Amino acid sequence: MRAVIQRVTKASVEVEGKTIASINKGLCVLVGFTATDTEKDLHYICQKIIGLRIFDDDNACMNLSIADVGGELLIVPQFTLYGDARKGRRPSFSDAMEPQKASQLFDTFVTMCAQQYPEVQQGKFQAYMQLWLINDGPVTILLDSCKLF
């Protein structure tokens, strides 16, 4: 599993011109799955996101988590995180999990995060989305669970 975590002051997702999710201060998380991902991977990434200390404390040091600052979480499915463009000019997505299984893992992941932290919103799986965000800092963190277990 792969996640791109961005600290934001605002973020929203539109599908067909309608806003389906919107947050203020918090984290916008793009997630992608590969064929070998299991619930262990989901749990690992969920725990990292919830506990990640990337918000500033009173001394402008990144010491606070999303819970510490009362932020919100926006989770967006993003299969292109497994695009491999090392060969040729068109990315290969052969490492990405097939859509039906990935959809189930995405739903499980969102539920898992919501059980750990109540302020969760989500994008729509397999929809053409427009993601609007203001990256705060900018702070962007990459997480990958592959080969950890």
C-alpha positions in Angstrom: 0.0 0.0 0.0 1.2 3.5 -0.8 0.0 6.8 0.6 0.9 10.4 -0.2 0.0 12.5 2.9 -0.3 16.3 2.5 -0.8 18.7 5.4 -3.5 21.1 4.2 -5.4 24.1 5.3 -8.3 23.1 3.0 -9.1 20.3 0.6 -12.1 19.1 -1.3 -13.1 16.5 -3.9 -15.5 17.2 -6.8 -17.2 14.6 -8.9 -19.3 15.7 -11.9 -19.0 19.3 -10.7 -20.4 18.6 -7.2 -18.4 18.7 -4.0 -18.6 15.3 -2.4 -16.1 15.8 0.4 -14.5 18.9 2.0 -12.2 19.5 5.0 -10.4 22.4 6.6 -7.1 22.0 8.5 -5.9 18.4 8.4 -4.5 15.8 6.1 -5.3 14.9 2.5 -4.3 11.4 1.9 -4.0 9.7 -1.6 -4.0 5.9 -1.3 -3.2 3.2 -3.8 -3.1 -0.6 -3.4 -1.0 -3.3 -5.0 -1.9 -6.9 -5.5 -0.1 -8.2 -2.4 -1.7 -5.8 0.1 -3.5 -7.2 3.1 -5.3 -5.7 6.1 -1.8 -5.6 7.8 -0.8 -3.0 5.3 -4.0 -1.0 5.9 -3.5 -1.1 9.6 0.1 0.0 9.3 -0.7 3.0 7.1 -3.7 3.9 9.2 -1.7 4.0 12.4 1.1 6.0 10.7 -1.3 8.6 9.4 -3.2 9.0 12.7 0.0 9.2 14.7 2.1 11.2 12.3 3.5 14.3 14.0 3.6 16.8 11.2 1.7 19.8 12.7 3.5 22.6 14.3 3.5 23.1 18.1 3.8 26.5 19.8 7.6 26.5 19.0 7.0 25.9 15.2 8.3 22.4 15.5 6.5 19.4 13.9 5.5 17.7 17.1 1.7 17.4 16.9 -0.6 14.8 15.3 -3.9 15.3 13.5 -5.7 14.4 16.8 -3.6 17.0 18.7 -4.7 19.8 16.4 -8.3 18.6 16.0 -7.8 18.3 12.2 -9.8 16.5 9.6 -8.8 13.6 7.3 -9.7 13.3 3.6 -8.9 10.0 2.0 -8.8 9.8 -1.8 -8.3 6.6 -3.9 -5.5 7.0 -6.3 -4.4 3.9 -8.3 -1.9 5.9 -10.3 0.4 5.9 -7.2 1.4 2.5 -8.6 2.2 3.9 -12.1 5.7 2.7 -13.2 7.2 5.0 -15.8 10.8 3.7 -15.7 10.5 2.2 -19.1 9.0 4.0 -22.1 6.9 7.1 -21.9 3.5 5.6 -20.9 3.2 4.4 -17.3 2.4 0.8 -16.6 -0.1 0.1 -13.9 0.5 -3.6 -13.7 1.5 -3.3 -10.0 -1.9 -1.7 -9.1 -4.5 -4.0 -7.5 -7.4 -4.9 -9.8 -10.4 -2.5 -9.2 -12.9 -4.8 -7.5 -10.5 -5.8 -4.8 -9.0 -2.4 -4.5 -12.5 -0.9 -4.0 -13.1 -3.3 -1.1 -9.7 -2.5 0.5 -10.4 1.3 0.1 -13.7 0.9 1.9 -12.0 -1.2 4.6 -9.3 1.4 5.0 -11.7 4.3 5.3 -13.7 2.4 7.9 -10.5 1.5 9.8 -9.4 5.2 9.8 -12.8 6.3 10.9 -12.7 3.9 13.8 -9.4 5.4 14.9 -10.3 9.0 14.2 -13.8 10.3 13.8 -13.2 13.3 11.4 -12.9 11.3 8.1 -14.2 12.1 4.7 -13.5 10.3 1.4 -13.3 10.5 -2.3 -15.2 8.2 -4.7 -13.6 5.1 -5.9 -13.3 4.8 -9.8 -14.7 8.2 -10.3 -13.2 11.0 -12.3 -12.4 13.4 -9.4 -11.0 16.9 -9.2 -9.1 17.4 -6.0 -8.6 20.9 -4.7 -6.2 21.6 -1.9 -4.0 24.1 -0.2 -0.9 22.3 0.9 0.2 23.8 4.2 4.0 24.3 4.5 4.1 22.6 2.0 4.4 19.4 3.9 4.1 16.1 1.9 5.0 12.7 3.3 5.3 9.4 1.3 4.4 6.1 3.0 4.8 2.7 1.6 4.0 -0.6 3.4 5.5 -2.9 0.9 8.1 -5.3 2.1 7.6 -4.4 5.7 5.9 -7.7 6.7 
